[in-house]
Amino acid sequence: AMAGAAARGPLPLPCLLLLLLLPAASAEPELRFRPPAEAPVRLFTEPELARYDGHQEGQPIYLAVKGVVFDVTSGKEFYGKGAPYNALAGKDSTRGVAKMSLDPADLTHDTTGLTEEELKSLDDIFNNVYKAKYPIVGYTSRRILNEDGSPNLDFKPEDQPHFSIKDEF
């Protein structure tokens, strides 16, 4: 993504002048600094999430933990096609993350029967790996909707106050 931004280069001079001439009181800067809470929440169904499993060149790679969908594209060497954790991509792999298992039976949102230890491990990895390293792009429909498809009124988006893209290298 950085290469793309660099290639675009600086704004052409007429655009810069236009920006300087805009009245300072214009509403435009408010849009730029809108609090993240107003960012749209994207809902992913299982088939939609499955499209981002790292097998399509040029597509982002997403995986969900605890119903939160993370963009793990920057960790392509872990989650991309043929990479060690690719099995986790394109689905809610909460149970697999908790058990540190890539067994297909564990690649599910279902946490039924996990031990205290596994649940603690899940929370540690969720907060210290996924939330710390990868941007949140949305939520699974299971996290946002009730069983009957109505909106879950208790849904609260995750905050990412300590989010910083750490270099993977």
Secondary structure, 3 states (H helix, E strand, C coil): CHHHHHHHCCCCHHHHHHHHHCCCCCCHHHHHCCCHHHCCCCEECHHHHHCCCCCCCCCCCEEEECCEEEECHHHHHHHCCCCCCHHHCCCECHHHHHHCCCCHHHCCCCCCCCCHHHHHHHHHHHHHHHHHHCCEEEEEHHHHECCCCCECCCCCCCCCCCCCCCCCC
